[in-house]
Amino acid sequence: MTRRPRPERRRDLAGLIGADAPDLTRRNLPDTHLPVTVLTPGPSQPRRAFDAGSLDSLARSIREHGVLQPLLVRPAGNQYEIVAGERRWRAAQLADLTEVPVVIRDIGDTEARQIALIENLQRDDLNTLDEVDAKLELVATTLNVPLQDARGRLMQLLREEPGADHAALEQLFAALGEQWTSFARNKLKILNWPAPLLAAVRQGLAYTAAQLIAQADPAQHERLITLARSGATRSELRDAIQQGKARPAAPAPAQEVVRQMGRTQWLNSLTADETRDLDRWLARMPASLRAKLKS
C-alpha cells in the first residue's frame, strides 16, 4: 500500500480558508500605527495561554528590530479589536513600545474568528489541545454544523462514501498541512484523556510525552507528568511506566480489613483486650453496613 504524501502547508490566508477567505487587500481605513492603549484583545482569540518565556523572547526581538508584521485589527467603537497579532501586541508592551503597526479592516465576526484560529494554527508553540480545538472549530464552520457536533460528524464521515463534505475537508486540511482522516483517527483521541493530563498538555507538556502517559494507569499519571516535566526522555518514560506495571497496587483499606478479619489465624492471635476492642468497634458499625452483612 502506497502512503499518501503529506500535504504541503500553505501559509497564505486564502490557502487556509479556501475560496471563502476574506479579501484583506480591500482598504476600508488606511494602514497606520496605533497606540497600544487603543487596542483590545478580541473574543475571537482561541489561544488560552501565552507562554511567558516565549513572550519575553519576542519582546527582546521587538526591542532590536521592531514589530516586523503589522497586527490585523477592526474598528470596535472608540477602540480597535485585535483580530490577529495579540501575541505581538503583548510583547510590544513588554518591550515598552507605545504604538504598533496595524492593518485596519472591516471584518465580520465569522471571518475574524477564522483568521484568529488560522493565525494560531501557524504558531510553532501552540499546544496540541488548543490545536485540536481550533481545527474542530474550523471543521464545524466548513461543514456548517454546531461545534459540539463537529467531532461526531468527522467520525461519521470516516465510515461514509466520499462526497461533498469529504472534498471540503480535504481542501481545509491540505492547507493546514495534514490529512483530515489522520486528524480524526489520531489527534482527536486527546479529547478522551483524563482532565489532569489535558491540563498538563495545555500548560506545555509535550504531546509525544502525553501520548505515552495516556497509555499508563491513571494512578501513575501525576508521577509520570512530573517526570516528563523534569526532562525525562521517551525511553525513560517507557521504563517508568513498565516499573509501575510491575509494582503491585496496595490494597484498599476496606479490602485489607475484610481480608485480615476473614483469617482464623489473625483472629486467634488477638488478646482478650483486643477482642473486646474489636467487638466495640463492630458494635459502632453503621446500620446500613450491618444490614449488608446480615443479607
C-alpha positions in Angstrom: 0.0 0.0 0.0 1.4 3.4 -1.0 1.4 6.1 1.7 -0.3 9.3 0.6 2.1 12.2 0.6 1.6 14.7 3.4 0.0 17.9 2.0 2.3 20.9 2.0 1.1 23.6 4.4 0.3 26.9 2.8 1.0 30.0 4.8 -1.3 32.3 3.0 -4.8 33.0 4.3 -6.6 32.1 1.1 -4.9 28.7 1.1 -6.0 28.1 4.7 -9.7 29.1 4.4 -10.2 28.4 0.7 -12.4 30.4 -1.6 -14.3 32.0 1.2 -11.3 33.8 2.6 -11.9 37.4 3.3 -10.3 39.9 0.9 -7.7 41.5 3.1 -6.5 43.7 0.2 -9.5 46.0 0.4 -8.8 49.1 2.4 -11.7 50.4 4.3 -9.4 52.5 6.5 -5.7 53.3 5.9 -2.9 51.2 7.3 -1.2 53.0 10.1 0.4 52.9 13.6 -1.9 52.9 16.6 -1.2 53.4 20.3 -1.1 50.1 22.2 -3.7 51.6 24.6 -6.4 51.8 21.9 -6.1 48.1 21.0 -8.0 45.4 22.8 -7.9 41.6 22.5 -10.9 40.2 20.6 -13.2 37.5 21.8 -12.1 35.5 18.7 -8.7 34.8 20.3 -8.6 30.9 20.6 -5.2 30.9 22.4 -5.9 30.3 26.1 -2.4 30.9 27.4 0.6 32.9 26.4 4.0 31.4 27.5 5.9 34.0 29.5 9.3 32.8 28.2 8.1 33.0 24.6 6.7 36.5 25.1 10.0 37.7 26.7 11.9 36.3 23.7 9.6 38.1 21.3 9.9 41.3 23.3 13.7 41.2 23.0 13.4 40.7 19.3 11.0 43.7 19.1 13.3 45.9 21.0 16.0 45.2 18.5 14.1 45.0 15.2 10.6 46.4 15.9 7.3 44.8 15.1 8.0 43.3 11.7 4.5 42.1 10.9 1.5 44.5 11.4 -1.4 43.5 13.6 -4.7 42.9 11.9 -7.4 44.9 13.7 -11.0 46.0 13.1 -12.9 49.0 14.5 -14.8 48.5 17.8 -16.4 51.7 19.0 -13.7 54.1 20.2 -11.1 51.3 20.1 -9.8 48.6 17.8 -10.2 44.9 18.3 -7.2 42.7 17.6 -8.2 40.0 15.0 -4.6 38.7 14.6 -1.5 39.6 16.4 -2.4 39.7 20.1 0.9 38.0 21.0 2.8 40.7 19.2 0.7 43.4 21.0 1.5 41.8 24.4 5.2 41.5 23.6 5.4 45.1 22.2 4.1 46.3 25.6 6.8 44.3 27.4 9.3 46.0 25.0 7.9 49.4 26.2 6.6 50.3 22.7 3.8 52.9 22.8 2.5 52.2 19.3 2.4 49.3 16.8 1.9 49.0 13.1 -1.6 47.8 12.2 -3.7 46.9 9.2 -7.3 48.1 9.7 -10.1 46.1 8.1 -13.9 45.9 8.4 -14.2 42.2 9.1 -17.3 40.3 10.2 -17.4 38.1 13.3 -17.2 34.8 11.4 -14.2 35.9 9.3 -12.5 37.3 12.4 -12.8 34.0 14.2 -11.5 32.1 11.2 -8.5 34.4 10.8 -7.7 34.2 14.6 -7.9 30.4 14.5 -5.6 30.1 11.5 -3.1 32.5 12.8 -2.7 30.4 15.9 -2.5 27.2 14.0 0.5 28.7 12.2 2.3 29.2 15.5 5.0 26.6 16.3 4.4 26.8 20.1 0.7 26.1 20.0 -0.1 23.2 22.4 -1.8 20.2 20.8 -5.1 20.6 22.8 -5.5 24.2 21.6 -4.6 22.9 18.1 -7.3 20.3 18.2 -9.9 22.7 19.5 -9.1 25.2 16.7 -9.2 22.6 14.0 -12.5 21.3 15.3 -14.0 24.8 15.1 -12.8 25.2 11.5 -14.3 21.8 10.7 -17.6 23.0 12.2 -17.5 26.1 10.1 -16.5 24.2 6.9 -19.2 21.5 7.4 -21.8 24.0 8.7 -22.5 22.0 11.8 -22.6 23.1 15.5 -19.2 22.9 17.2 -20.4 20.3 19.6 -21.3 18.0 16.6 -18.1 18.5 14.7 -16.2 15.6 16.3 -19.1 13.2 15.8 -19.5 14.3 12.2 -15.8 13.7 11.5 -16.0 10.1 12.8 -19.2 9.5 10.8 -17.5 10.7 7.6 -14.8 8.2 8.1 -17.4 5.5 7.5 -19.2 7.1 4.6 -18.5 7.1 0.9 -16.6 10.2 -0.4 -18.9 13.2 -1.0 -19.0 16.9 -0.8 -18.1 17.1 2.9 -15.1 14.9 2.3 -13.9 17.2 -0.5 -14.3 20.2 1.7 -12.3 18.6 4.5 -9.6 17.6 2.0 -9.2 21.2 0.9 -9.2 22.6 4.5 -6.7 20.1 5.9 -4.4 20.2 2.8 -4.0 23.9 3.5 -3.2 23.0 7.2 -0.5 20.5 6.0 -2.4 17.5 7.3 -4.9 14.8 6.2 -8.3 15.1 7.9 -8.5 11.3 8.2 -5.3 11.2 10.3 -6.5 14.1 12.4 -9.8 12.3 13.1 -8.3 8.9 13.8 -5.3 10.0 15.9 -5.3 13.5 17.3 -9.0 13.5 18.3 -8.1 10.8 20.9 -6.6 13.5 23.0 -10.2 14.6 24.0 -10.7 11.3 25.8 -7.7 11.8 28.1 -8.2 12.5 31.8 -8.6 16.1 32.8 -5.2 16.3 34.7 -3.4 15.1 31.7 -5.2 17.6 29.4 -4.4 20.4 31.8 -0.7 19.4 31.7 -0.8 19.5 27.8 -2.4 22.9 28.0 0.4 24.0 30.2 3.1 22.9 27.8 3.6 19.1 28.3 4.9 17.7 25.0 2.2 15.8 23.0 4.6 12.9 22.4 5.2 12.5 26.2 1.5 12.9 26.9 0.7 10.1 24.4 2.9 7.7 26.4 1.4 8.8 29.7 -2.1 8.3 28.4 -1.4 4.6 27.9 -0.4 4.2 31.6 -2.7 3.5 34.5 -4.3 6.9 35.6 -2.9 6.3 39.1 0.6 6.8 37.6 -0.2 10.0 35.6 0.8 12.5 38.3 4.2 10.8 38.8 4.8 10.5 35.1 3.8 14.1 34.3 6.3 15.3 37.0 8.9 13.0 35.5 8.3 14.3 31.9 8.4 17.9 33.1 11.8 17.2 34.7 13.2 16.4 31.2 12.8 12.6 31.0 13.2 11.1 27.6 10.5 8.9 25.9 12.7 5.9 26.7 12.8 6.9 30.4 9.1 7.4 30.5 8.5 4.0 29.0 10.8 2.4 31.6 8.9 4.3 34.4 5.6 3.0 33.0 6.8 -0.6 33.0 8.1 -0.2 36.5 4.7 1.0 37.6 3.1 -2.0 36.0 5.4 -4.4 37.8 4.7 -2.8 41.2 1.7 -4.4 42.9 -1.0 -2.0 43.8 -1.6 -1.5 47.5 -4.9 -3.0 48.6 -7.7 -0.6 49.5 -8.2 -0.2 53.3 -11.7 -1.9 53.2 -10.3 -4.8 51.2 -7.4 -5.3 53.7 -9.8 -5.2 56.7 -12.0 -7.9 55.2 -9.0 -10.0 54.2 -7.5 -9.9 57.7 -10.7 -10.4 59.6 -11.6 -13.4 57.5 -8.4 -15.2 58.6 -8.8 -17.5 61.5 -5.1 -17.3 62.4 -5.4 -13.5 62.7 -8.5 -13.7 64.9 -6.8 -16.3 67.2 -3.8 -14.0 67.5 -5.9 -11.3 69.3 -5.6 -10.8 73.0 -8.7 -10.6 75.2 -8.4 -6.8 75.3 -8.0 -6.6 71.6 -11.0 -8.9 71.1 -13.2 -6.6 73.3 -12.0 -3.6 71.3 -12.9 -5.3 68.1 -16.4 -6.1 69.4 -16.9 -2.5 70.5 -15.7 -1.3 67.1 -18.1 -3.6 65.3 -20.9 -2.5 67.5 -20.5 1.0 66.2 -20.8 -0.2 62.6 -23.3 1.9 60.6 -26.8 0.2 60.3 -26.6 0.1 56.5 -23.3 -1.9 56.6 -24.7 -4.2 59.4 -27.8 -4.9 57.2 -25.4 -5.7 54.3 -23.6 -8.3 56.4 -26.8 -9.9 57.5 -28.1 -10.2 53.9 
